[in-house]
Amino acid sequence: MISTKGRYALRVMVDLAENENGDYIPLKDIAARQELSKKYLEIIVKDMVAGGLIEGASGKGGGYKLVRPPEEYTIGEILELMLGTLSSVGCLADKDYDCPRRSICSTLPLWEDYDKVVHDFFYGRRLSDLLTEKA
């Protein structure tokens, strides 16, 4: 399941893209437009800044803005930054995990196929696609 943190991060990114005018956009404005808690968004945007998705500035004229054009962001990169791996099972999430049952696991191909579908779905869509689909 995609958590509220991941879903809200996407909403912030869409809001920043839709309202981009070269200036920083105050978080209070994003929170009001998206009808989300400013306090919760403060936690989310902190992670987004640390992860290089957006940049922030404090003080008068401060706020947040995208660091790249919307078509250069994939939904997958946004979700993985906010949620961690999108892998369905632990043995695929941790590439260094050496499962003793790997060679005989009858369910592993199922999880690998599922993870490929999820990966391709989210990494095959861009932030700009959400802007187009909303219109």
HELIX and SHEET records of a PDB file:
HELIX    1   1 THR A    4  GLU A   18  1                                  15    
HELIX    2   2 LEU A   27  GLN A   34  1                                   8    
HELIX    3   3 LYS A   38  ALA A   50  1                                  13    
HELIX    4   4 PRO A   70  GLU A   72  5                                   3    
HELIX    5   5 ILE A   75  LEU A   83  1                                   9    
HELIX    6   6 GLY A   90  ALA A   93  1                                   4    
HELIX    7   7 LEU A  108  TYR A  123  1                                  16    
HELIX    8   8 LEU A  127  LYS A  134  1                                   8    
SHEET    1   A 2 ILE A  54  ALA A  57  0                                        
SHEET    2   A 2 GLY A  63  LEU A  66 -1                                        
END                                                                             
